Amino acid sequence: MPRTHRPQLVLDMDFGIDDSMAALYLARSGRTDIVAVGTVHGNTSSAQGARNGRQLLAALGLADVPVATGAAAPLAQPVDYASAVHGEDGIGGMASVEEPPGVVGTESAAEQLVRLARSRPGELTLLATGPLTNLGLALELEPALGSLLRSVVVMGGAIAVPGNISAHSEANIRHDPEAAERVFAQLDDVVLVPLDLTTVCRVEAAELARIMAAPSTPGVDLVRGMLGQYLDFNLSDLGRPGFPLHDPTAAVIALDPGAAAYDDAPVEVELTGSVTRGMTCVDRRPVSGPSARPTVRIAMRPQVSIADEFVSVAFEGATAGG
């Protein structure tokens, strides 16, 4: 069946290497409009993330997309950056020395999201690929935010696999568990893209060869230049060549929900455990009634080759889903 809906995306990112890969995929897909970007602490600071975002958008010919700097720290714990994974600048040493061009937002990322959602009710999809602090703050500003957004796609969590920042916790959720719990407790039908899916959607030697051979464009060259840092981390720290497509997998699903198969269940985030803080706990019991938590759509199994889709669109210029 031909797709008729063209997603209107607001991106909420901690603008590291895989966030940049996701943005490259979306910009080159030909199937979506990037309406605005908000940045959040995580892979780097929210301020550096905003510079990274403007730099990449300019390279992609999207310098007119506004970039709002978001939360600099989590709701209830100290900030912690993933410099070992993404480099000190968040993008593997590729950050521009000069201030990048682009539209610098005059409001916070949470304020921008609420304003856009109110002005375009039912139109916008939020793709969140970092900690959920901005979305948690936006829910304080507008408790009815969920009814104003078309959908919310979140990269985060670990359901039936180990975490990647602790034994039980995935990094985006662990970097602000209180915000994540607020989101899962208040929003209906969030699409969650956890490590269970993203760790099996990988760039291996064949895909990497295609990436390196892809035709040069400013956006491709910028993102391709980031990959050395990512490859080095995955090999030296994780002992495996190649890399998982965490944020790009969420981007693929934001455009094509049929790219994954889902389990539907409430999700609660552990806030107090000394070992399990940030764990995403799925309630698989049959529940109903007014006291039940909202259902989360958990993308668990790929239905297409997400790695091939990502490489062909982001680096080789194919049409998304084609």
C-alpha positions, 0 to 999 in steps of 0.5 A: 500500500502506498504511503500517503502521510509525510511525517512532520518531525521535531527532533530532540537529540543529544547530537552525538554520532548516531544522532547525526547518522539519524538526522542524515538519514531523515534529511536524505529520505525525501519522505519527511520534513524536519520542522525543528530541532531541540538539543539535550544533555547526554552524548555532549552538553546541550549547548555543544549539541546545538552547535553540532546540530546547526553544523550538520543541518547547514551541511544538509542544506537545512540551515533554516531549521530552528535549533533550540538548546534544551536541558543542560542537566537531568531533573534529579541527578548530576549530568554525565556525558558520553565522551568516551563513546562520542568524543569531547565534542560529541561528534568524533572531533568533527565539530567546527571551530567557527560558530556554525550558521543556522537559526538559533532558537530563542526559547528552550527546547521544551518551550519550542516543542509545546509552542509547535504542538499547540500551533499544529495539533495532531500534526507533529511527530517527536523523535527523541534520541537522547535523555527525555529531560526536554519532554519531561519539562514540556509535560510540565508546561503542557500536561495535554501534550500527548493529545497535541502530538501525532506520535512520539518515538523514543530510542531508549530502554532495554527490555530483555537484553542487558543495558549498555550503561549498566547491567540493567539500564540503557544510557538515554533512560539512565541519564534521566530516569525521572523524566523517562518515568514521567513520559511513560506514565503520562503519554499514551502509545509512545513508540519505544525503540530499545536495545533489543532491536537496535543492537541487532541492527548493525553496520558490519564490514559490508555496510561499512564498505558501502559507507566509505564508497558512497558519493561525496556530499557535505552531509555525507562527508561530515557524518562519515568523518565522525565514524572513526571515533565510533568504530574505535570505541566499539572495537576497543571497549566492546570488542566488536568491529562495526557498530549498532544503529541505535538512533538510526533505527528509531529514525527508520521506524519514525518514517515506517512503523512497519519496519518493526514488530511490536509488543504492547505493554506498560513500562515503568522506570526504576528510580530507587534501586542501587543496581537497577536505577534507570531500568525499563520494567515491562508489565506483561500482566493483563491489566485494564481499567482507569488505574492502568498505566498507558500502553507503550508500543515496544519495537522488538523485532526488525521486519526489514533490513534496517542496516541496508535501509539506513546505508542506502538512504543516508549514504547512497541517496536512495529514497526511504523505503524504496 
